[in-house]
């Protein structure tokens, strides 16, 4: 029997390369066919399920707002765009969207939790518990929420200062109605008694210490005139080691006897 002639290495390499190329082409054809099938109207989205915190929205309204923005079928719909569509709806802070086999989407929503109004009274802006400014129908919000104001990119800082300052006034039965941070970094509060207090600049701990010292001393000053802290009409704490004060019904102006 004649010995078989060994196949040269270059021929083996060519055969192997050809086999790999045929396999790759087959895989590409299968992938293209699968993609074509998935893009056909055989897998339409039949429903959108909404759950989570939906106090200010209902499922019907959400679907009506979001559905027109969705394109494709169950397999090809862009989940990132779907999430953005839900988060564009008023009161929705965050949405998590996923597919639910065989033919629907499920969106789990987290709504905004307002803790304060933001900016001018004519605006429809609010601040959530994360210090983020958002727009919504303020008529749906509790009127007792404080009003904060300042540079838009510092809303978190303003909310943080409010959380530091509000407890300082509570022992005196006073509440902050407005807290403002000026463009130059100066703080101002308006109390529920109508008093306006200029707090000046500084870090939160510095402003808090200055305010705490003021509240302790102004109580004694007001008592000397038979008044309480609620009689304060205005104060300016921007002076070093002192403050200017206006008390309701108290004046330091001496009457002119010629006008009597």
Protein Blocks (a to p, Z undefined) as FASTA:
>chain_A
ZZdddddfklmmmmmmmmmmmmmmmmmmmmmmmmmmmmpcklccfbdcdedjdfkbcfkl
mmmmmmmmpgcdfklpcfklmmmmmmmpghiabdcdddddfbbccddddddddfbdehjf
kbccdcdfkopacdddfklpcfkbccddddfklmmmmmmmmmmmmmmmmmnopacfbdcd
dfkopacdddfkopacdebgcdfklmmmmmmmmmmmmmmmmmmnopafklpnbdcfkbgh
iacdddehiafbdcdfklZZ
